[in-house]
Structure formats: C-alpha cells, structure tokens
Amino acid sequence: MTPPAPVPPALDGLHVLALPAGTDVVGLARAWFADARWEREPGLAQPAARPTGARFRGIAVEAAPVVGALAVAPGVVLVGPHPCDAATARALGLPARDADLYGLPVRTPAEAQVPAGLLAGWATAAARRTGGGILPADRASVVVPDPAAALDLTLWSAVPVAAQDVVPLVRPALSGSRLGPASVPADGAPGFTLTATFPYDGAVVVRLARAAQVPLVLSGLDWREHGPWGYHVTWEPPDPLQLQAEPPSQQHVVARTRVAPAVARVVGTLWRAAGGTVVDAGGFVVGRAELDERAGAALR
C-alpha cells in the first residue's frame, strides 16, 4: 500500500489550508480580518555572495525560498505558502491541482481577542470560495467544502428600490417560478420580502432591509461603492435539512444547480438598478464577471 504523501515538516502540528496556487491569500484574509498583513513576505532570500577563485568557477548560487508569515490578528499567524504539486495534492485527498499550503494554529492565544472558531470558519469559507481544502492537524481526514453549496448572494447598495417596483424588475430573472406580491414592513419603513416558488426546486426569497453594520469586506472599498441597504437573495430548498447534509442528495444538487443562475440573475438585475457591491455567503466580494458567469451557467 502506498503511504500518504507527506505534508512539509514545517506544517507538523498545524491545520493546513490548501488554496489553488497563486491565490491572493491576503485578499481572502482581509475579508474577515481587516488588519491582516505580512509580517514576513514570502519570496526568495538574497543569495550569499558568489565564492571567488578558480575552484568555484561555474558553481551556481541559488536563492533560498522564504516562507511567509501572515498575521491576521495579534499573535495569530499563518505560515506559507508551501508549494504542493497536483499529484501530491491528490495523494493528500485534496483537489488535484497545484496548491499553496498554509499552516494555521490549532489554538489562538487569549490575548489575540479572536472569537473561538473564527479562524476555522474563515479557513472553511476560503477553501469553499477557491475550491481548496483543509487538512486538520491530526491528518485523520480532509475537508473539501463544495463551492457550489454557497449560492446565496447579497447586494449592498445606497439605493432602496421601492416595493411596488421590484416585482416587474426581477420577474424576467425568475422565469418558471410563481412570483408572489412583495410584502412590506407593517410600520411602513422601506424594505420588502418577495418569494418566487419553483415547481420542484424550492423558492428564491428576495429581501431588502437596512442594516446597522455591513460585512467587513466592504470596509476596504470606497464608501460610494456600497451602502446600508442589503438585498438578500437566498434559496430555500424543498428539504432544508439537505443544506447541512454531507453530501446532500442528488435531488438537492439538481435543484440547486437549476436555481443558482436565477439567484445570480436577480442580483445582477438589482445591481443594474441600484448599484452597489455584491458579497457572497462566505463574506467575499463577487465581481461583475463572476456574477455574469453564474447567471449564464444554465445556458452553457
């Protein structure tokens, strides 16, 4: 029996986050940890001075790689990247592609003031966002979150669309569904909830509400690029328990695949009407090109 591929010894005793090679790990980290920064940037150290003398002629002096140290909070540091080729990744149970491996501490010090589970939650969200995976410190298993499982999106905008305007606006994006009237808050405040029910695939709910706080990832953007109004577009599957199932049933996957483009089309329609910035369920910004790709998935 072939033994499992080794993880670099420098990562022993650490959880390992595997991201596709070249992924912007700082951008991912700052979506959850605003002050994330390199304490030590990865790269190549300056090579030592070339030795002189006839007996050293022709000897190449190579620069040694420097492993980075990414501080996401005081006392909480990720170490990496450690390159991993596709064959090794496959042997580890990770997606079979070239990857960058980062070591994460198993426990965060109390003085770091990082809530319990936050770092693990970020690692899971980052792996799902990029199609990566996680090797727990005990190496007893591998976690590969399904990127397709997170289809809910929220548009953060400075402009609230009126309830009476939203139904005709989004109806073309929800073809094949039964679209109910928009319900509004009893106190007459701006906002609405709109439900589109599909015959076999559950429902898409569009809800507009003003938030006291916006996702952390928006703090790095110009204030004109977002606002306090959240257009939350979520999918309610026929069997909600399947959202927690690993793996979900084939019926759930089929329904999710059919509904996902509708979610993206609704958000794209609202974006064109109200402007703003789209954030996914993992707390990461979704750009226009990605949104268009999601919306067109059913057409390919």
Phi, psi and omega in degrees: 000132181286126180292154179296148180298141182283150169269145179310135182306331180297343181259004178301136179081002180244150165293149182238124174260123179255120178243150175307140184307134178088000180297140178284090183290330179294317178299318177296317182295320183289346174293334181244334183232099190300331185261015180301136181201158176284121167281327175219115183285140177288156179161212180240133176288153176296130180294153176296161180301139180296129178294147182251164179112155185299323185287347178259001184298132178090355179277124179274140177251114184264147176282138180276141178291144177249122179279132183284162174228109184257111179274120177263340176200162179305121179084000180241109189232136170263138179247132181153184007273148169254117183294145181219123181281169187298321181295318179293319178301317179298318181295332178277354182090008179270167174306138187280077177208160175301138187222160169251128180258135178234134177271132179243140179295145179288323178232145176259138181295150183301325182289348180289340180056039175255120182305146179303132177087352184293316181294318178295322178296319177296316181300319178296316179295320180294319178295318179294318182298323188256352186080033179259205181200175182226133171253112177299160185301328181279354178059020182282343183205179175225141180247121178235091181297144181278115180301330183286348184287340184255087182254350180291143182224153175228130174263124178256117189223159174271355187243119174271124175283137181293146183302321183289345181263345191285325183297306178296335181290314186263352184306315180298332181283348184242037180300142181092357180250165172261112188262118180277171177290156179281126174269147185237159178301145182296333182275003178081005179291155177301149180133165179194166170228131184228132182239130175246119184255129178261150185303320185234354192245020179084213185220151171251126181250129177247119183231130176251127178209150176274136182249146175285331179226147177251164180303146183303326184300336181283345182294339179271002181257161173299139184299338180283352183268000179202184180196183185277354182271119181257119172266099184268118180245111187233155178254131173250104185289164178303322178240098183301334180296337180291343177295334181258355184284142177229103356274162176286168180291161179297323179298320178296316181297318179296315179297317180299318180296323181286327185275329186308316178297327179295320177301313181294322180294320178298313181296319178298320178296314179295324179298315180294331182276323189242346184072179178122200182227138182263136178234137181273182184293342178270000179087020181248148180289137176251119181281170183298318181297318179294320179297318178297322179295318178297318182294329182267005185301323183286346184270350184271000000 
